[in-house]
Amino acid sequence: MRVLDIQSSPRRESSDSSKLTKAFLESCLHYGSSIVVDTLNVRDEHLPEFDYGAIGAKYKAIKNEAMTEMETKVWDQIQSLIQRFQKADCIVLGTPMWNFGLPYKLKQLIDLVAQRNFLFSYDGKQYCPLLNVGKAVVVYTRGSRFLERYSHPTFAI
Ligand SMILES: Cc1cc2nc3c(=O)[nH]c(=O)nc-3n(C[C@H](O)[C@H](O)[C@H](O)COP(=O)(O)O)c2cc1C
């Protein structure tokens, strides 16, 4: 089984989310699963910017239009990332909460790979998944407690 192990914390060996996903993968190995792990650390990957060229390539790919040299270059980089998702049987993702959201490098990865006709299809009416990933394991870490009754303050007039 091929596992795509996505790490999104820059805290390297101090990272709680990486420690947890590592423990999960080690226990899979311990229980005899034969797994091949492809680690994609969003900090170390030198992800291309999701910029003018990348967005141009995205829309031209959908419309099957010829790309410029700049668009072709970034599209090739995007395709290499997409292939890592396509090869995976399972995805393991570790992510800390950053300011009530995701670390921006993880969002950048999502924006780069979430491409129509590669990770999903859309026929104008509905979206369908295109990956053969049976399961994904997501580990979220955060520093604070979430107390629902304090999160919606009521104001008395
Ligand atoms: C830039 C930044 C923003 C953070 N924002 C939040 C937050 O909004 N809520 C929260 O509970 N913890 C927040 N934290 C704390 C982390 O989510 C927490 O320490 C987490 O365990 C870190 O995971 P890691 O060790 O894998 O990086 C933030 C930490 C950083 C560095």
The ligand as a Gaussian input file, in Angstrom:
#p B3LYP/6-31G(d) Opt

LIG

0 1
 C        1.071000      30.928000      13.687000
 C        0.330000      30.083000      14.694000
 C       -1.032000      30.253000      14.846000
 C       -1.743000      29.457000      15.759000
 N       -3.089000      29.620000      15.877000
 C       -3.784000      28.849000      16.731000
 C       -5.211000      28.973000      16.837000
 O       -5.846000      29.752000      16.158000
 N       -5.851000      28.177000      17.713000
 C       -5.188000      27.268000      18.492000
 O       -5.841000      26.574000      19.256000
 N       -3.847000      27.101000      18.405000
 C       -3.131000      27.869000      17.552000
 N       -1.766000      27.704000      17.440000
 C       -1.101000      26.652000      18.235000
 C       -0.875000      25.390000      17.417000
 O       -2.036000      24.994000      16.698000
 C       -0.487000      24.232000      18.353000
 O        0.661000      24.579000      19.090000
 C       -0.251000      22.948000      17.582000
 O       -0.137000      21.861000      18.485000
 C        1.027000      23.028000      16.769000
 O        1.171000      21.844000      15.993000
 P        2.616000      21.457000      15.416000
 O        3.479000      21.170000      16.648000
 O        2.424000      20.254000      14.575000
 O        3.132000      22.644000      14.655000
 C       -1.056000      28.490000      16.557000
 C        0.331000      28.341000      16.389000
 C        1.018000      29.114000      15.465000
 C        2.513000      28.925000      15.291000

